[in-house]
Amino acid sequence: MSHKATLFEKLEKNIVRCCACAHRCKIAPGDRGICGVRENVSGELYLLVYGKASAFNIDPIEKKPLNHFLPGTKILSLGTVGCNFKCDFCQNWQISQASKGVGKKIIGSDLPPEEVVAIAKKYKIPSVAYTYNEPAVFSEYAHDIAVLAQKEGIKNVYVTNGYLTLESRKYILPYLDAANIDLKSLDEDFYQRICGAKLKPVLETIEDFFANGVHIELTTLIVPEENDNEKNLLDIARYIVKLDKNIPWHISRFFPHHKMDDLEMTEIQSLELARDIGRKAGLINIYIGNV
């Protein structure tokens, strides 16, 4: 379902600049942004996945992962296709990258915001997660669900790579209760080479959400030979401690996927090393996942 976007500005010659994520794509008529789901139609930006869910499930909230927000409850999880990153290790690449490249597929089932909230109410599910792919790229869809959910006392959760603009953070913050944010590395080269992005906007999102009272938990997927060195792990742990030593840190095990299917899965010892580094740095809540 195509829907006129909110997060964009008009430039000269019918070009638009998307403001949903930190790429701030300049998009000519007929073209799409990096995510593959935001298209310039005659000088207006349209979201091609509005009301179109590629994945929709009821999950334990700990699967997001969130261990300190509504623990023991279920959460209604949904996502679309498209992503503003190109992570070589992506675990959900079948949907996150579907809208890019030759195929540019916009797939999914019709699921308008009202129906999402109605399902959550029917099954007495206390929260909704915008997850599976990056919610920033479907900001308007997530926003409209979140507004309705909040009116019904249902909490809203972002599971995000953190690559949001100030505009998109302001757009969702009044309705956002919790977020799990990927902090993939504290190495700029890692972000540019592996993800096609930059580190600074991710840190800005983490700090902005935290300062605005959103419950945050952080996740680092430990990729062998890429971000598993002790310096990087210590840098991440110290960064989190500087914000708040009580912020949960999820250390997640990598399995061969997508363009990194030739690597070995992360050794348990590497996860334990990260946990020990986090503890020595002063973190209180550390969880090993995907094991």
Secondary structure as UniProt FT lines:
FT   STRAND          3..4
FT   STRAND          8..10
FT   HELIX           12..14
FT   STRAND          16..18
FT   TURN            22..23
FT   STRAND          26..27
FT   TURN            29..30
FT   TURN            34..35
FT   STRAND          38..41
FT   TURN            42..43
FT   STRAND          44..47
FT   TURN            48..51
FT   STRAND          52..53
FT   STRAND          55..60
FT   HELIX           61..63
FT   TURN            64..65
FT   TURN            71..72
FT   STRAND          74..79
FT   TURN            88..89
FT   TURN            91..92
FT   HELIX           93..96
FT   TURN            98..99
FT   TURN            101..103
FT   STRAND          109..110
FT   HELIX           113..122
FT   TURN            123..124
FT   STRAND          127..130
FT   HELIX           135..138
FT   HELIX           139..151
FT   TURN            152..153
FT   STRAND          155..160
FT   HELIX           166..172
FT   HELIX           173..175
FT   STRAND          178..182
FT   HELIX           188..190
FT   HELIX           191..195
FT   HELIX           200..211
FT   TURN            212..213
FT   STRAND          215..222
FT   TURN            224..227
FT   HELIX           230..243
FT   TURN            245..246
FT   STRAND          249..253
FT   HELIX           258..260
FT   TURN            261..262
FT   HELIX           268..281
FT   STRAND          286..289
//
